[in-house]
Amino acid sequence: MDTSFAALLRAHRRANGLTQEALAELARLSGQAVGALERGDRRFPYGDTVARLADALGLSEQERRAFQAAAARPSVPRPETPSPSAPRQLPAVIAHFAGRAAPAKAMAEVAGQSSTVVISAISGMAGIGKTAFALHCAHQLKELYPDGQLYANLHGFDPSRPPVSPASVVHAFLEALDIPARRIPGSAEAQAGLYRSVLASKRILIVLDNARDAEQVRPLLPGDTGCLTLVTSRNQLTSLATTDGAQLLTLDLLSEHEALDLLAARLSAERVAADLESAREIVVRCGRLPLALSIVAARAAAHPHFTLADLATELSEGEGLDALDGNDPTASARTTFAVSYQALSAPAARLFRLLGAHPGPDISIKAAASLAGGSVREQRLPLKELTEANLILEHQPGRFGMHDLIRAYACELEAEPDARRRMLDHYLHSAFAANCLLIPAGERITLDQLQPGTTPEQPEDHDDALAWFTAERSVLLAVIDYAAAAQWNNHAWQLAWIFTDFLNRRGDWQADISTQRAALTAARRLGDVGAQARALRLLALDFTQLGSLEEALSYLQQALELTAEADDARGQAHTHNHLAFVYERLGLLDNTLHHAQQALRLFEISGSMPGRADGLNAVGWSLAQLGQCDEALRHCEEALALQTELANRSGQAAAWDSLGYIHHHLGQHDLAVSCYTQAVELHRDLGNRYYEANVLSHLGDTQLAAAKRAQAAVSWEQALRILTELEHADAAQVRAKLGDL
């Protein structure tokens, strides 16, 4: 039986008709209800309205119950209580936003399609205000998306750096969505799948700013949820409309009226009205570009004694980059940038020139101090002046970004030759200090002496070092690319070598492949065999983690040949260690043992104690895998003693795990449980979640062998929980163990 609202009305009217009074009451109350629906007004008295409509219609008790059920309050898009843990990545709302009423209304209508994935591609020329418009709309609509907002600048048209890879954005979004690092898979494809899965059934607003093309955007789109994605680009992303159902919106230049409104919002309507002719001249000289108008307005606001006529004259008399006679919006903006730059104090103007030498995407105040060759205190006022002039943006406390057009202008100014060296030294030596805290027992390289005026950062402890790498990740990737392209070859390979530990810890194999390829190119230019071999080994490790074992073997073969020709025993030892790792993945245990033994022998020849400790454990583990437990025990006990002497807790955990495996296969179950417990605790303290789960699985095996079934179940359940969170393939094996139990 059709009991819908409309069907009940039709049935009642056919049977009884409707009086004029009932029709009037129905029209009045329906109008109120529709208005409330459009407003998403949760306070509207729907229950009272339904009861009054029933009275007006003269419904029987049975009809009234059916009518009330059919007229239940509908679900409409409305603000919901946001989750306290939801990401809030939108940059600050654009102050003094003006104009764009028609496209904003169209955007609100698009967002009303709340039951499907909604994509709006906002295109337009450079400086047209795409980002400002997208952020204005995002802030207006964000309450409809209680699960949070994600934001990424894709740098599709940044003259100083390549576009951001979709894989790196997916990884960053997963972290913003509170996905633990150990749960994020290694391959870009698997990360994209996890990203879409996490977004399923969520209502999230995603802003993808400055996209190069549709291919850069497509991997970042959600799958089948009620999310809203706003994309800005200088290109019209028509293929997104064709294949992904995107709503296309092209922003044009501001109208003269809208441009004058923008000036009035920034300067006051009275000031603009007092000299409307000069205001119109400013609008013309700025090409009706919002960005250019905002910079002029900032200058006018900072100097209230300047008349609008003065500002118009400055623009009209600008020299150099003042190609205002064409249709090129970049040229129009340059004139405004030049006027703003020339008005800066000497310290701010110098810092602006220096910032043009920085590859971005942003810079910390401490890095800016090294770039300028001074102290943080000395740079605070110049940075404040640049921010107030709208030449840079402090998007996070102490971190400053620069719009693409302004960066393009700054890049054309002459920077001091030593500034680039100070910048590179800052990041290289800061990263070195941070890495020493992350990996206290790691291998070290020798850095060149610091350029005078450089003040590297000195993290205080392990957590501080991790936070520094996290904050500077995107910058370091850009700096390595810049160093390689500009042939600062030592900086390129050394920074890539230091950075790899952090990227590997995050499982960011794709990013590490990019940095190590840059490092390999730089090392080959230098003719540095050791640096080439390091880059080849790290590339092999990345491809091993991604499952490309044949490619990994190819890189390792090249590294082995280079280190053998150079008679580099330590380099050969590291390469054999990597080969053992690959052959274990391939299941060729005899080959694994051979390369582990070669690595140990060469580490002993080279005198590397950390290498010898790792080599002893690798040989012991390989022997245990082959059933030679007595010999394995001797190697692993010696490895544990050395790792303890070196205070290498990660190495100690690996040795305890090996010893647990050996004692288990010798039938010494109590000893095995003790060893595994030590390994679990160390891995847990270090945050090595996969290895913690791996050891817990081994511990459960031993507990089962000792007839402690309940304890085995607990260990396997703990392991399974971790592996499931990490979405690791080993979870199936542990699940099978629990099933058999």
C-alpha positions in Angstrom: 0.0 0.0 0.0 1.4 3.4 -1.0 1.4 5.5 2.2 3.4 8.4 0.9 2.5 12.0 1.8 1.3 12.7 -1.7 -0.6 9.5 -2.1 -2.6 10.1 1.2 -3.5 13.6 0.0 -4.7 12.3 -3.3 -6.8 9.5 -1.7 -8.4 11.8 0.8 -9.2 14.4 -1.8 -10.8 11.8 -4.1 -12.9 10.5 -1.2 -13.8 13.7 0.6 -12.6 16.7 -1.4 -10.9 19.6 0.4 -12.5 22.8 1.7 -11.2 26.2 0.8 -10.1 26.6 4.4 -8.2 23.3 4.3 -6.5 24.3 1.1 -5.5 27.7 2.5 -4.1 26.1 5.7 -2.3 23.5 3.6 -0.7 26.1 1.4 0.4 28.3 4.4 1.9 25.4 6.4 3.5 23.9 3.3 5.2 27.2 2.5 6.7 27.3 6.0 7.9 23.7 5.7 9.5 24.3 2.3 11.3 27.4 3.7 12.6 25.4 6.6 13.8 22.7 4.3 15.8 25.2 2.2 17.3 26.7 5.3 18.0 23.3 6.9 16.3 24.6 10.0 16.4 21.9 12.6 14.2 24.0 15.0 11.1 24.1 12.6 8.2 22.4 14.4 7.5 19.6 11.9 5.5 17.5 14.3 3.1 20.4 15.2 2.8 21.2 11.5 1.9 17.7 10.6 -0.8 17.6 13.3 -2.3 20.9 12.2 -2.4 19.6 8.6 -4.2 16.5 9.8 -6.7 18.7 11.6 -7.3 20.8 8.5 -7.9 17.8 6.4 -10.3 16.3 8.9 -8.5 12.9 9.0 -9.7 10.0 11.0 -7.5 8.5 13.7 -6.3 5.7 11.4 -5.7 8.2 8.6 -3.9 10.5 11.0 -1.4 7.8 12.1 -0.7 6.9 8.5 -0.3 10.6 7.6 2.1 11.2 10.4 4.3 8.2 9.4 4.4 9.3 5.8 5.1 13.0 6.7 8.1 12.2 9.0 10.7 14.9 9.0 12.8 14.5 5.8 16.6 14.2 5.7 18.1 17.4 4.3 21.8 18.5 4.1 22.4 20.5 7.2 25.2 21.3 9.6 26.2 18.4 11.8 28.3 18.2 14.9 31.9 17.8 13.7 34.0 15.0 15.0 36.7 16.3 17.4 39.4 14.3 15.6 38.3 15.3 12.1 41.1 17.0 10.0 40.7 20.8 9.7 43.3 21.6 6.9 41.5 24.6 5.3 43.8 27.6 5.3 42.3 30.7 6.9 39.3 32.3 5.4 40.1 35.0 2.9 39.6 38.4 4.5 37.7 41.1 2.6 36.4 38.7 0.0 34.2 40.5 -2.6 32.3 39.6 -5.7 31.7 36.2 -7.2 28.1 36.1 -6.0 26.8 34.2 -9.0 29.5 31.4 -9.1 29.2 31.1 -5.3 25.5 30.5 -5.6 26.2 27.9 -8.3 28.7 26.2 -5.9 26.2 26.1 -3.1 23.7 24.4 -5.4 26.3 21.8 -6.4 27.0 21.1 -2.7 23.3 20.4 -2.2 23.8 17.1 -4.1 24.8 15.5 -0.8 24.0 11.9 -1.6 26.7 11.5 -4.2 30.3 12.4 -4.8 30.4 16.0 -6.0 33.4 17.4 -7.8 33.6 21.0 -8.8 36.5 22.0 -11.1 37.3 25.7 -10.8 39.4 27.0 -13.6 40.7 30.4 -14.8 43.8 32.4 -15.6 46.6 33.0 -13.2 45.8 35.5 -10.5 42.1 35.3 -11.2 41.4 34.3 -7.6 40.6 30.6 -7.9 42.2 29.8 -4.6 40.4 32.6 -2.8 37.1 31.7 -4.3 37.5 28.0 -3.5 38.5 28.7 0.1 35.6 31.2 0.5 33.1 28.5 -0.7 34.8 25.8 1.4 34.4 27.9 4.5 30.8 28.6 3.7 30.0 24.9 3.1 32.3 23.2 5.6 29.6 22.7 8.3 27.8 20.4 5.9 30.9 18.0 6.0 31.3 17.1 9.7 34.0 14.5 9.0 36.5 17.2 8.2 38.3 19.1 5.5 41.5 18.2 3.6 43.6 20.6 1.6 46.6 20.2 -0.7 48.4 22.7 -3.0 49.3 20.5 -6.0 51.8 23.2 -7.4 50.7 22.4 -11.0 52.1 25.7 -12.3 54.8 26.5 -9.9 57.8 27.9 -11.9 60.3 26.8 -9.2 59.3 23.2 -8.6 57.6 20.2 -10.3 54.0 19.4 -9.7 53.3 17.4 -6.5 52.8 13.7 -7.1 49.3 12.3 -6.3 51.0 9.5 -4.3 52.6 12.0 -1.9 49.2 13.8 -1.4 47.4 10.5 -0.8 50.1 9.6 1.8 49.7 13.0 3.5 45.9 12.8 3.5 46.1 9.3 5.1 48.2 10.7 7.9 45.7 13.6 8.3 42.9 11.1 8.6 44.8 9.5 11.6 45.9 6.4 9.7 49.0 5.0 11.6 52.2 5.0 9.6 52.5 1.2 10.0 49.1 0.7 8.5 49.9 2.7 5.3 51.0 0.2 2.6 54.1 0.7 0.6 52.8 1.0 -3.0 51.1 4.1 -4.3 48.3 2.0 -5.7 47.6 0.3 -2.4 47.7 3.7 -0.6 45.1 5.1 -3.0 42.9 2.1 -2.3 43.2 2.6 1.4 42.4 6.3 1.0 39.2 5.6 -0.9 38.3 3.0 1.7 38.8 5.4 4.6 36.6 8.0 2.9 33.8 5.5 2.4 30.7 6.6 4.3 32.3 9.8 5.4 31.3 13.4 4.5 34.5 15.2 3.9 35.3 18.4 2.0 38.5 18.2 -0.1 40.2 21.2 -1.7 42.8 20.4 -4.4 44.4 23.6 -5.3 46.5 24.5 -8.4 46.2 21.2 -10.3 48.2 20.7 -13.4 45.8 18.4 -15.2 43.1 15.8 -14.6 45.6 13.0 -14.2 47.1 14.7 -11.2 43.7 15.0 -9.6 42.0 11.7 -10.4 43.8 9.5 -7.9 42.8 12.0 -5.1 39.1 11.8 -5.7 36.9 9.8 -3.3 34.9 6.8 -4.5 31.3 6.5 -3.6 30.6 8.8 -0.7 28.8 12.1 -0.1 32.0 14.1 -0.2 32.6 17.5 -2.0 35.8 18.0 -3.9 36.8 21.5 -5.0 39.6 21.6 -7.6 41.3 24.7 -8.9 43.5 24.8 -12.0 44.6 27.2 -14.8 43.4 24.6 -17.2 39.9 23.6 -17.9 39.7 20.1 -16.6 37.1 18.9 -19.2 38.1 15.2 -18.9 37.0 15.3 -15.2 33.6 16.3 -16.4 33.5 13.6 -19.1 34.7 10.7 -17.0 34.1 11.7 -13.4 31.0 13.9 -13.5 32.7 17.0 -12.4 30.8 20.3 -12.5 33.0 22.8 -14.4 33.1 26.4 -13.3 35.3 29.0 -15.0 36.2 32.2 -13.2 36.5 35.4 -15.3 38.1 38.6 -14.5 36.3 40.6 -11.9 33.8 43.1 -13.3 34.7 46.7 -12.7 31.9 46.9 -10.0 33.3 43.8 -8.3 36.8 45.1 -8.4 35.7 48.4 -6.9 33.8 46.5 -4.2 37.0 44.6 -3.4 38.9 47.9 -3.0 36.1 49.3 -0.9 36.0 46.2 1.4 39.8 46.7 2.0 40.0 50.5 2.2 36.5 51.6 3.1 33.7 52.6 0.8 34.2 56.3 1.7 37.8 56.4 0.6 37.0 54.8 -2.8 34.0 57.0 -3.4 36.1 60.1 -2.6 38.3 59.4 -5.7 36.3 57.1 -7.8 38.3 58.0 -11.0 41.6 57.0 -9.5 40.1 53.8 -8.1 38.9 52.9 -11.6 42.4 53.7 -12.9 43.9 51.3 -10.3 41.4 48.6 -11.4 42.4 49.0 -15.0 46.2 49.0 -14.2 45.7 45.8 -12.1 43.9 44.1 -15.0 40.9 43.5 -12.6 43.0 40.7 -11.1 42.0 40.0 -7.4 45.6 39.2 -6.4 47.0 42.4 -7.8 44.2 44.5 -6.4 44.7 42.9 -2.9 48.4 43.9 -3.0 47.6 47.5 -4.0 44.9 47.6 -1.3 47.4 46.4 1.3 49.8 49.1 0.4 47.1 51.7 0.5 45.9 50.5 3.9 49.4 50.6 5.2 49.8 54.2 4.1 46.5 56.0 4.7 48.1 59.4 3.9 48.6 58.1 0.3 45.8 59.2 -2.0 44.4 56.7 -4.6 45.7 59.1 -7.2 49.2 58.6 -5.9 48.8 54.8 -6.1 47.4 55.0 -9.6 50.4 57.2 -10.7 52.8 54.6 -9.3 51.2 51.9 -11.3 51.1 53.9 -14.5 54.8 54.9 -14.2 56.0 51.4 -13.3 59.2 50.3 -15.1 60.5 46.9 -16.2 57.9 44.2 -15.8 54.9 46.4 -16.6 53.5 44.8 -19.8 50.0 46.0 -19.1 49.2 46.6 -22.8 48.6 42.9 -23.5 46.3 40.3 -22.2 48.8 38.4 -20.2 47.6 38.4 -16.5 51.0 37.5 -15.3 52.4 40.7 -16.8 49.7 42.7 -15.2 50.5 41.2 -11.8 54.3 41.8 -12.2 53.7 45.6 -12.3 51.9 45.4 -9.1 54.5 43.2 -7.5 57.3 45.6 -8.6 55.5 48.6 -7.0 55.0 46.6 -3.8 58.6 45.4 -3.8 60.0 48.9 -4.4 58.0 50.1 -1.3 59.6 47.6 1.0 62.3 48.5 3.6 65.8 47.4 2.7 65.8 44.4 5.0 62.4 43.2 3.7 63.3 43.8 0.1 66.5 41.8 0.6 64.6 38.9 2.2 62.1 38.9 -0.6 64.9 38.5 -3.1 66.4 35.7 -1.1 63.0 33.9 -0.8 63.0 33.7 -4.6 66.0 31.4 -4.3 64.1 28.9 -2.1 62.3 26.1 -3.9 59.3 26.0 -1.6 56.6 25.0 -0.9 57.1 27.0 2.3 59.9 28.0 4.6 60.2 28.1 8.4 61.4 31.2 10.2 64.6 29.4 11.2 65.4 28.4 7.6 64.7 32.0 6.5 67.2 33.2 9.1 69.9 30.9 7.5 68.9 32.0 4.0 69.5 35.6 5.1 72.6 34.8 7.1 71.3 36.3 10.3 69.3 35.4 13.4 65.7 34.5 13.8 65.2 37.8 15.7 66.6 39.8 12.8 64.1 38.3 10.4 60.9 38.7 12.3 60.2 42.3 11.2 61.0 41.7 7.5 58.8 38.7 7.5 56.0 40.6 9.2 56.4 43.4 6.6 56.2 41.0 3.7 53.2 39.3 5.3 51.4 42.6 5.7 52.1 43.6 2.1 50.5 40.3 1.0 53.7 39.1 -0.6 53.9 36.1 1.6 51.4 34.2 3.8 52.0 32.8 7.3 49.8 29.8 6.8 51.1 28.1 10.0 52.8 29.8 12.9 56.4 30.3 11.9 55.9 28.9 8.4 55.6 31.1 5.3 54.3 30.4 1.8 54.4 32.5 -1.4 51.8 32.6 -4.2 53.0 31.2 -7.5 52.9 34.6 -9.3 54.8 36.3 -6.5 57.4 33.5 -6.5 57.7 33.9 -10.3 58.5 37.6 -9.8 60.9 36.9 -6.9 62.8 34.3 -8.9 63.6 36.9 -11.5 65.2 39.2 -9.0 69.0 38.9 -8.4 69.7 36.9 -5.2 73.0 36.8 -3.4 75.2 33.9 -4.7 75.9 32.7 -1.1 72.2 32.5 -0.2 71.6 29.2 -2.1 74.6 27.6 -0.4 73.4 28.8 3.1 69.9 27.4 2.3 71.3 24.0 1.2 73.7 23.9 4.2 70.8 24.7 6.6 68.7 21.7 5.4 71.6 19.3 5.1 73.1 20.0 8.5 69.7 20.2 10.2 68.7 16.9 8.7 72.0 15.3 9.8 71.5 16.4 13.4 67.9 15.1 13.4 68.9 11.8 11.8 71.6 11.2 14.5 68.8 11.3 17.0 66.5 9.0 15.0 69.3 6.4 14.3 71.9 6.8 17.1 74.0 3.8 15.9 73.6 4.5 12.2 76.4 4.9 9.7 77.6 8.5 9.3 78.9 10.5 6.4 81.3 13.5 6.5 79.7 16.9 5.7 81.5 19.9 4.2 82.1 22.9 6.5 79.1 25.2 7.0 78.8 28.4 4.9 79.2 31.4 7.3 75.9 32.8 8.5 74.1 29.4 8.4 72.4 28.3 11.6 71.2 24.7 11.4 68.4 23.5 13.6 69.3 21.2 16.5 66.4 19.0 17.6 66.5 18.1 21.2 65.4 14.4 21.2 64.0 11.6 19.2 60.4 13.0 19.1 61.7 16.5 18.2 63.7 15.1 15.4 60.8 13.1 14.0 58.6 16.3 14.2 61.2 18.3 12.3 61.4 15.7 9.5 57.6 15.6 9.3 57.3 19.4 9.1 60.1 19.7 6.5 59.3 16.6 4.4 57.9 18.5 1.3 60.6 21.1 1.6 63.4 18.5 1.7 62.0 16.7 -1.4 61.9 20.1 -3.2 65.4 21.0 -2.0 66.9 17.7 -3.2 65.3 18.2 -6.6 66.6 21.7 -6.8 70.2 20.7 -5.7 70.3 17.9 -8.3 69.0 20.2 -11.1 71.3 23.1 -10.2 74.2 20.6 -9.8 74.9 21.2 -6.2 75.9 17.5 -6.3 77.3 16.9 -2.9 74.2 18.4 -1.2 71.9 16.4 -3.5 73.3 12.9 -2.7 74.1 13.6 1.0 70.7 15.0 1.8 69.0 12.1 0.0 71.2 9.6 2.0 70.3 11.2 5.3 66.6 11.6 4.4 66.1 8.0 3.5 65.9 6.7 7.1 62.8 8.9 7.7 61.1 8.0 4.4 61.7 4.3 5.0 60.3 4.6 8.5 57.1 6.1 7.0 57.0 3.5 4.2 57.3 6.3 1.7 59.1 4.2 -0.8 57.9 6.1 -3.9 59.3 9.4 -2.6 62.6 7.7 -1.7 62.9 6.3 -5.2 62.7 9.9 -6.5 65.3 11.2 -4.1 67.7 8.3 -4.7 67.5 8.7 -8.4 68.4 12.4 -8.0 71.3 11.3 -5.7 72.5 8.7 -8.2 72.6 11.4 -11.0 74.5 13.8 -8.7 77.0 11.0 -7.6 77.7 10.1 -11.2 78.5 13.7 -12.1 81.0 13.7 -9.2 82.4 10.4 -10.1 81.9 9.3 -6.5 81.7 5.6 -6.5 80.8 5.2 -2.9 77.9 7.7 -3.3 76.7 5.9 -6.4 76.7 2.5 -4.6 74.8 4.0 -1.7 72.1 5.3 -4.0 71.9 2.0 -5.9 71.5 0.0 -2.6 68.8 2.3 -1.3 66.9 2.1 -4.7 67.2 -1.7 -4.3 65.7 -1.5 -0.8 62.8 0.6 -2.0 62.0 -1.8 -4.9 62.3 -4.8 -2.5 59.8 -3.2 -0.2 57.5 -2.6 -3.2 57.9 -6.3 -4.3 60.0 -5.5 -7.4 62.7 -8.1 -6.6 64.2 -8.5 -10.0 64.7 -4.7 -10.3 66.2 -4.7 -6.8 68.7 -7.4 -7.8 69.7 -5.4 -10.9 70.5 -2.3 -8.8 72.5 -4.4 -6.3 74.5 -6.1 -9.0 75.5 -2.6 -10.2 76.4 -1.6 -6.7 78.5 -4.8 -6.1 80.5 -4.2 -9.3 81.2 -0.6 -8.4 82.3 -1.4 -4.8 84.4 -4.3 -6.0 86.2 -2.1 -8.6 86.9 0.5 -5.9 88.0 -2.2 -3.4 85.5 -0.8 -0.9 85.1 -3.6 1.6 82.4 -1.8 3.7 80.4 -0.9 0.6 80.6 -4.5 -0.6 79.5 -5.7 2.9 76.4 -3.5 2.8 75.6 -4.6 -0.7 75.8 -8.3 0.3 73.5 -7.6 3.3 70.9 -6.2 1.0 71.3 -9.2 -1.3 70.7 -11.5 1.6 67.4 -9.6 2.3 66.3 -9.9 -1.3 67.1 -13.6 -1.5 65.2 -14.3 1.7 62.2 -12.7 0.1 62.7 -15.0 -2.9 62.9 -18.0 -0.6 66.4 -18.9 -1.7 67.9 -19.6 1.7 71.2 -21.0 0.6 71.8 -17.8 -1.3 70.7 -15.8 1.7 73.3 -17.5 4.0 76.0 -17.0 1.4 75.5 -13.3 1.1 75.1 -12.8 4.9 78.4 -14.6 5.4 80.1 -12.5 2.8 78.7 -9.3 4.4 80.0 -10.4 7.9 83.4 -11.2 6.5 83.7 -7.9 4.8 82.4 -5.9 7.8 85.1 -7.5 9.9 87.8 -6.6 7.3 86.5 -3.0 7.2 86.4 -2.7 11.0 82.8 -1.6 11.2 81.4 -2.7 14.6 77.8 -1.8 13.8 78.1 -3.7 10.6 79.7 -6.7 12.3 76.8 -6.7 14.9 74.2 -6.7 12.1 76.2 -9.2 10.1 76.4 -11.7 13.0 72.7 -11.6 13.5 72.0 -12.0 9.8 74.2 -15.0 9.6 72.7 -16.5 12.7 69.2 -16.0 11.4 70.1 -17.6 8.1 71.6 -20.6 9.8 68.5 -21.0 12.0 66.3 -20.9 8.9 68.4 -23.8 7.5 68.1 -25.8 10.8 71.7 -25.2 12.0 70.6 -24.0 15.4 73.7 -24.6 17.5 75.9 -22.5 15.2 73.1 -19.9 14.8 73.0 -19.6 18.6 76.6 -18.6 18.9 76.3 -15.9 16.2 73.2 -14.4 17.6 74.4 -14.3 21.2 77.6 -12.5 20.0 75.4 -10.1 18.0 73.3 -9.3 21.0 76.3 -8.5 23.1 77.7 -6.1 20.5 74.3 -4.4 19.9 74.0 -3.9 23.7 77.5 -2.4 23.8 76.6 -0.1 20.9 73.3 0.9 22.6 71.5 0.0 19.4 68.0 -1.0 20.7 66.6 -1.9 17.3 69.6 -4.2 16.7 69.0 -5.7 20.2 65.4 -6.4 19.3 66.4 -8.2 16.1 68.9 -10.3 18.0 66.4 -11.2 20.7 63.9 -12.3 18.0 66.6 -14.5 16.4 67.4 -16.1 19.8 63.8 -16.8 20.5 63.5 -18.6 17.2 66.6 -20.6 17.9 65.6 -21.6 21.4 62.1 -22.6 20.1 63.6 -25.0 17.6 66.0 -26.4 20.2 62.9 -27.3 22.3 63.8 -24.7 25.0 60.4 -23.1 25.1 60.8 -21.1 28.4 64.0 -19.5 27.1 62.3 -18.8 23.8 59.4 -17.0 25.5 61.8 -14.9 27.5 63.7 -13.8 24.4 60.6 -13.0 22.4 59.2 -11.0 25.3 62.4 -8.9 25.3 62.0 -8.3 21.6 58.3 -7.4 21.8 59.0 -4.8 24.5 61.9 -3.2 22.6 59.9 -3.0 19.3 56.9 -1.6 21.1 59.0 1.1 22.7 60.6 2.0 19.4 57.2 2.1 17.6 58.2 -0.7 15.2 54.7 -2.1 14.9 55.2 -4.6 12.1 58.2 -6.1 13.9 56.3 -6.2 17.1 53.5 -8.1 15.4 56.0 -10.4 13.8 57.6 -11.3 17.1 54.2 -11.8 18.7 53.4 -14.3 16.1 56.6 -16.2 16.9 55.8 -16.0 20.6 52.4 -17.5 20.0 54.1 -20.4 18.1 56.3 -21.1 21.1 53.4 -20.8 23.6 51.4 -23.3 21.6 54.4 -25.7 21.5 54.6 -25.4 25.3 50.9 -26.4 25.5 49.9 -22.9 26.6 47.0 -22.5 24.2 45.3 -19.6 26.0 48.5 -17.6 26.0 49.2 -18.4 22.4 45.7 -17.2 21.5 46.4 -13.9 23.3 49.7 -13.3 21.4 48.2 -14.1 18.0 45.2 -11.9 18.7 47.5 -9.0 19.5 49.6 -9.7 16.4 46.5 -10.0 14.2 45.1 -6.7 15.5 48.3 -4.9 14.6 48.6 -6.6 11.2 45.0 -5.9 10.4 45.5 -2.2 11.2 48.6 -2.2 9.0 46.6 -4.1 6.3 49.6 -6.4 6.0 49.5 -9.7 4.1 50.9 -11.6 7.1 47.5 -11.1 8.8 46.2 -14.1 6.8 48.8 -16.5 8.3 48.0 -15.4 11.9 44.3 -15.6 11.3 44.8 -19.2 10.0 46.7 -20.0 13.2 43.9 -18.7 15.3 41.4 -20.7 13.2 43.4 -23.9 13.7 43.6 -23.3 17.4 
